[in-house]
Each structure stands twice: as structure tokens, then as C-alpha cells.
Amino acid sequence: MRVFVTGGGGLLGSRLAEIAADRGHEVVSGYCHHLPDAGERTKFDLEKREEIADKLCQVEPEVVFHTAALTDVDRCEIDRELARRTNVVGTELVANSAADVGAFVVYVSTDYVFDGERGMYKEDDMTDPVNYYGLSKLLGERFCDCVARTSVIYGARPASGKVNFVLWLIERLRDEEPVRIVADQYITPTLNTNLAKMLLEAGEKRLEGTYHLAGATRVSRYEFAVEIARRFGFDAELVIPSKMSDMTWKAKRPGDSSLDTSKADEILEEKPQDLRDSLRALAEEMGMNV
């Protein structure tokens, strides 16, 4: 299968490209700023209309995995026009250009399409984003064949020039620095390897519709941090609970945007992993078998 991965230098896109290539798929990785490690590399900017169409016409993929997005929640709130051009217009251009070459589009969306009033959302629950990032990603969903909503992605290596939450936390705990983590925001954190395998299966099977592809465990961010500390042998007392009201975020966050992954668990061979299994797999990837 010939696949095109947008955001090929990112935390998810890079892992997806690696796994797809390992399985024998022909992979083209589109990137904007950071060179991908896997697949054939090609420059790809979501704000350049002609470039999007030209690249997809040249590549002629069978499946497009659209992982590229502006994911900085506060920046999306401050610069809504940039978020609209990237996450809404850019997604529409990708989907239309993919349709022109007969490609199936798998789109990575977010748990932030929900208001967070109750959590454990199913695919057909009403969406009501509380910030512009969530709205921009929701608006992009309507253009794509398969919508994969996920939550708090983490992985074993830095990507796109930055570390993810888990790597950031491990660095602080290794230096014995106290960290304040919100205890009143609930999520379903997702290992990039598990998510990449689920996405690849969705693309291989041409699964249409909306799926919640995330970790299988609902936890607060504080509980997540404590589990990381324990798994990697650090002092969990360094993790100090705080409240969302203590934060200086520009954008409002949902209180409980956890996702119900039972549909994916029933349909996919690659199942959503619970948190302990994911952290065990992460430690193995990092060569930290603790």
C-alpha cells in the first residue's frame, strides 16, 4: 500500500511512518519544518494550496494519514485565523486533493471536540468544544473518510524539536524537581505506538466514520504523572497536585474529555492499551526496563 503521512516529522506521524515502512508499505512523509526519519521525504505546508494538490498528485497515495495540525491550544486561541487556515482550510485541501487521486483519508482529531462536562465520551455523543483548537479540529472532521479522535499523545522520543509530556516529566523527576500537575482534568493518555498501529489498521481496512482511538484508561493528569513516576522509579512525592484554576492558560480546557474506546476495542485487532501496558511498552522502547 502506498501511503502519504502529513506531519511526518511529528510525534505521531513519525512513528506511524516507521511502523508502516516496517510492514512493507511504501511511505511518503510530508513535513513542514522537521525532517522525518522514515519514508521518502517531501516538503508539505498546509498553508500552501497549490503545493498540497501538487504533492498528492505526484505521490498518488492509496491512503493519506492526516496527522499534521496546529496543536498548540493557547496559540490557536490567540491566533484563530492561523488555526482556521491550518486545521480547517488545510484539512479541506488535503481531503479534496486526496479525493482527486482516489485516496482514502484518515484524519487525526482530538478529545477537545467535547466540552468535558462528563467524560468517557462515545463517538456519537454531542460535540461542543470550549476552545478554538477543539472547534478547528471538529470543523476539519467533516471533510475526511475516517475520523480518529485521540487524547494526550506521548512517546519514547522527542519529535518536531520538542519533548512530549512524559519525556518532560521524566527529565524533571530525574533532576528531583517538584512538578505541579492538575488533578481536576481527566484524560485518556495515548502511546504513539499504539495509536499509530490502530490508525494503520483503520487505513488498511478503509474504516469509514468516527472512532475513538486512545488509551483505554481514564485518569487525571496528576494520576498520569504519578503512574509515570512509579513506573520509572522516581519519587512520586515530587508530583504535586494543583487545579486548572491555578493555571495561566489563554484557552479554556475541558475538565473531563476522556474517551470511551469500546468501539475500537470491538472492531480493531490492535486494541486500545490500558495505561500500565502502555507505560511498560514505553519503558521498553526507551531501554528503561524498570
C-alpha positions in Angstrom: 0.0 0.0 0.0 1.3 3.4 -0.9 0.7 5.9 2.0 1.2 9.6 2.5 1.7 10.8 6.1 1.2 14.5 6.7 3.1 15.8 9.7 5.7 13.1 9.1 8.2 14.7 11.5 5.8 14.9 14.4 5.3 12.7 17.4 2.6 10.6 15.9 3.4 11.0 12.2 7.0 9.9 12.5 6.0 6.7 14.5 3.2 5.9 12.0 5.6 6.2 9.1 8.2 3.9 10.8 5.6 1.2 11.5 4.1 1.5 8.0 7.5 1.1 6.4 8.4 -1.8 8.7 5.2 -3.6 7.5 6.3 -3.2 3.9 4.1 -0.2 2.9 5.5 2.4 0.5 5.7 5.5 2.7 6.0 9.2 1.8 6.4 11.5 4.8 5.3 15.1 4.3 7.0 17.7 6.6 7.0 21.4 7.1 9.9 22.2 9.5 11.5 19.0 10.9 12.8 16.2 8.7 11.1 12.8 9.1 13.2 9.7 9.9 11.2 7.2 7.9 9.9 7.1 4.3 10.5 9.2 1.3 10.7 12.9 2.5 8.8 15.7 0.8 8.1 19.3 1.9 4.5 19.8 2.7 2.9 23.0 4.0 -0.8 23.1 5.0 -1.0 26.8 4.1 0.1 26.3 0.5 -2.9 25.4 -1.6 -1.1 24.5 -4.8 1.7 22.6 -3.0 -0.9 20.3 -1.3 -2.6 19.5 -4.6 0.7 19.0 -6.5 2.3 16.8 -3.9 -0.7 14.5 -3.6 -1.0 14.3 -7.4 2.7 13.4 -7.6 2.6 10.8 -4.8 -0.7 9.2 -5.8 -1.2 7.5 -2.4 -3.9 5.0 -1.7 -4.3 6.2 1.9 -3.5 9.6 3.4 -2.9 9.8 7.1 -3.5 13.4 8.0 -1.7 14.0 11.3 -0.4 17.5 10.7 -2.1 20.3 12.6 -1.6 23.3 14.8 -2.0 21.7 18.2 -0.8 24.5 20.5 -4.1 25.1 22.3 -3.3 28.6 23.5 -1.8 29.7 20.2 -5.0 28.5 18.4 -7.0 30.7 20.8 -4.8 33.8 20.3 -4.4 33.4 16.5 -7.7 32.0 15.4 -7.1 32.8 11.7 -3.9 30.8 11.7 -5.7 27.9 13.4 -8.5 28.1 10.8 -6.1 28.2 7.8 -4.1 25.2 9.2 -6.7 23.0 10.8 -9.8 23.7 8.8 -8.8 25.0 5.4 -5.7 22.9 5.3 -7.6 19.8 6.1 -10.2 20.5 3.4 -7.5 21.0 0.9 -5.8 17.7 1.9 -9.2 15.8 1.7 -10.1 17.4 -1.7 -6.7 16.7 -3.2 -6.8 13.1 -1.9 -10.2 12.6 -3.4 -8.9 13.8 -6.8 -6.4 10.9 -6.8 -8.8 8.4 -5.2 -7.1 8.2 -1.8 -8.8 7.3 1.5 -8.2 9.9 4.2 -7.7 9.0 7.9 -7.8 12.2 10.0 -6.4 12.6 13.5 -8.8 14.6 15.6 -9.0 15.3 19.3 -10.9 14.8 22.6 -11.2 18.5 22.8 -14.2 18.4 20.5 -16.1 17.8 23.7 -17.0 20.2 26.5 -15.6 18.0 29.2 -18.7 18.1 31.4 -18.9 14.4 32.0 -16.2 12.4 30.2 -15.9 8.9 28.7 -17.5 10.2 25.5 -18.7 7.8 22.8 -18.4 8.6 19.1 -22.0 9.7 18.7 -22.1 11.9 21.8 -22.8 15.6 21.1 -19.7 17.7 20.4 -19.3 21.2 22.0 -15.7 22.4 22.1 -14.8 25.0 24.7 -11.8 26.4 22.9 -10.9 27.3 19.3 -8.4 24.4 18.9 -11.2 21.9 19.6 -13.5 23.8 17.2 -11.0 23.9 14.4 -10.3 20.2 14.7 -14.1 19.5 14.8 -14.6 21.5 11.6 -11.9 19.5 9.9 -13.6 16.2 10.7 -16.4 16.7 8.1 -14.0 16.5 5.2 -12.5 13.1 5.9 -13.3 9.5 5.4 -12.2 8.2 8.8 -12.0 10.4 11.9 -9.8 9.2 14.7 -10.2 11.1 17.9 -7.4 10.7 20.4 -6.1 12.2 23.7 -2.7 13.3 25.1 -0.3 11.5 22.8 3.1 10.6 24.3 6.1 8.6 23.0 9.7 7.5 23.6 11.5 10.1 21.6 11.3 13.9 21.1 9.7 15.0 17.8 9.3 18.2 15.9 12.0 19.8 18.1 10.2 19.3 21.4 9.6 16.7 24.1 6.2 15.4 24.9 4.6 15.5 28.4 6.1 12.2 29.5 9.6 13.0 28.5 9.4 16.4 30.1 8.1 14.9 33.3 10.9 12.2 33.4 13.5 14.9 32.9 12.2 16.9 35.9 11.8 13.9 38.1 15.3 12.7 37.2 16.6 16.1 38.4 14.5 15.7 41.6 12.5 18.8 40.7 8.9 19.2 42.1 6.3 19.5 39.4 2.8 20.8 39.8 0.2 18.8 37.7 -3.5 19.5 37.6 -5.6 16.9 39.4 -9.0 18.1 38.1 -8.6 17.4 34.4 -9.3 13.9 33.2 -7.9 12.3 30.0 -7.2 9.0 28.3 -3.5 9.3 27.5 -2.3 7.5 24.4 1.0 5.9 23.5 2.0 7.0 20.0 3.0 3.4 19.0 -0.4 2.0 20.0 -2.2 4.9 18.2 -0.1 4.5 15.1 -0.9 0.8 14.8 -4.6 1.5 15.3 -4.5 4.2 12.6 -2.6 2.0 10.2 -5.2 -0.7 10.6 -8.0 1.7 10.0 -6.3 2.8 6.8 -5.6 -0.7 5.7 -9.2 -1.7 6.2 -10.7 1.6 4.9 -12.8 2.0 8.0 -15.2 4.9 7.5 -16.8 7.0 10.2 -15.6 8.2 13.6 -13.6 6.2 16.0 -12.1 7.0 19.4 -8.5 5.7 19.2 -6.9 6.5 22.5 -5.6 4.8 25.6 -8.1 2.7 27.5 -7.6 4.2 30.9 -9.3 7.3 32.3 -7.0 9.2 34.7 -6.4 12.8 35.9 -3.3 14.4 34.6 -2.0 14.2 38.2 -2.7 10.4 38.4 -1.0 10.0 35.0 2.1 11.8 36.3 2.2 9.7 39.5 1.9 6.4 37.4 4.9 7.6 35.3 6.9 8.4 38.4 6.2 4.9 39.8 6.9 3.1 36.5 10.3 4.7 36.0 11.4 4.5 39.7 11.2 8.2 40.6 9.8 9.8 43.8 6.1 10.2 43.3 6.0 12.7 46.1 7.7 15.2 43.7 4.4 15.3 41.8 2.2 18.0 43.5 -1.5 18.2 42.7 -2.8 21.6 41.5 -6.0 22.9 39.9 -6.9 24.1 36.5 -7.9 27.4 38.0 -4.2 27.8 39.1 -3.0 27.7 35.5 -2.4 30.8 33.3 -3.7 29.2 30.1 -5.1 31.6 27.4 -7.7 29.0 26.3 -10.2 27.2 28.5 -9.7 23.4 28.8 -12.4 20.7 29.2 -12.5 19.2 32.7 -13.1 15.6 31.6 -12.5 14.9 27.9 -11.8 11.2 28.4 -12.8 8.9 25.5 -14.7 5.7 25.5 -12.7 3.3 23.3 -15.1 0.3 23.4 -16.0 0.7 19.7 -12.3 0.5 18.7 -11.8 -2.4 21.1 -14.6 -4.3 19.5 -13.6 -3.7 15.8 -9.8 -3.5 15.7 -7.2 -6.2 16.1 -4.8 -3.6 17.6 -6.7 -2.8 20.8 -6.5 0.4 22.8 -4.0 -0.2 25.6 -4.5 0.4 29.2 -2.2 2.8 30.9 0.1 0.3 32.7 0.6 -1.8 29.5 1.4 1.4 27.6 3.9 2.7 30.1 5.5 -0.8 30.1 5.8 -0.6 26.3 7.2 2.9 26.6 9.9 1.9 29.0 10.9 -0.9 26.7 11.1 1.5 23.8 13.3 3.8 25.9 15.5 1.0 27.0 14.5 1.7 30.6 13.2 -1.7 31.8 12.4 -0.7 35.3 
